[in-house]
Amino acid sequence: MKLDLDDIIHVQETTLTVRGSRRRTTIPGEILRYLKLGNGDRIRWVLLKDGTLSVTPAKEKKRRK
């Protein structure tokens, strides 16, 4: 995947936590705010054959009460 540096807004590494069958990672606050994500919203993980990983908001957001 070729990236144009002018298109990059934020780069940050996070840590994966594995406890038994649970796997968790933290989405950086700047990315949460930019994408307007909140509790219960869904994200989509897409892994390509070359190892590239894309993480995007799912199209439908869960309704917050």
C-alpha positions as CSV (number, residue, x, y, z in Angstrom):
1,M,0.0,0.0,0.0
2,K,1.4,3.4,-1.0
3,L,0.7,6.3,1.3
4,D,0.9,10.0,0.6
5,L,2.3,11.7,3.7
6,D,0.0,14.6,3.2
7,D,-3.0,12.2,3.8
8,I,-1.8,11.1,7.3
9,I,-3.5,12.8,10.2
10,H,-2.2,10.7,13.1
11,V,0.3,7.8,13.8
12,Q,0.5,6.1,17.1
13,E,1.3,2.6,18.4
14,T,-0.8,0.9,21.0
15,T,-0.4,-2.4,23.0
16,L,-2.4,-5.5,22.6
17,T,-3.5,-7.2,25.8
18,V,-4.4,-10.9,25.7
19,R,-6.0,-12.6,28.7
20,G,-7.3,-16.1,28.0
21,S,-9.6,-15.8,25.0
22,R,-10.0,-12.0,25.3
23,R,-7.9,-9.7,23.1
24,R,-8.0,-5.9,23.7
25,T,-6.3,-2.8,22.3
26,T,-6.9,0.9,22.9
27,I,-7.9,3.3,20.2
28,P,-6.0,6.5,20.7
29,G,-8.1,9.4,22.0
30,E,-7.2,11.7,19.0
31,I,-8.6,9.0,16.6
32,L,-11.7,8.5,18.7
33,R,-12.5,12.2,18.6
34,Y,-11.7,12.6,14.9
35,L,-14.0,9.7,14.0
36,K,-16.6,10.7,16.6
37,L,-16.6,7.2,18.0
38,G,-18.1,6.4,21.4
39,N,-19.1,3.5,23.6
40,G,-20.9,0.8,21.7
41,D,-19.8,1.9,18.3
42,R,-18.5,-0.8,16.0
43,I,-15.3,-0.9,14.1
44,R,-14.3,-3.1,11.1
45,W,-11.0,-4.8,10.9
46,V,-9.8,-5.8,7.3
47,L,-6.6,-7.8,6.8
48,L,-5.2,-8.0,3.3
49,K,-3.0,-10.8,2.0
50,D,0.1,-8.6,2.2
51,G,-0.4,-8.1,5.9
52,T,-1.8,-4.6,5.6
53,L,-4.5,-4.0,8.3
54,S,-7.3,-1.4,7.8
55,V,-9.4,-0.4,10.8
56,T,-12.5,1.7,10.0
57,P,-15.8,2.6,11.7
58,A,-18.6,0.3,10.7
59,K,-21.2,2.1,8.7
60,E,-23.9,1.8,11.2
61,K,-23.3,3.2,14.6
62,K,-25.0,1.7,17.6
63,R,-27.6,4.0,19.0
64,R,-26.7,5.5,22.4
65,K,-29.4,5.8,25.0
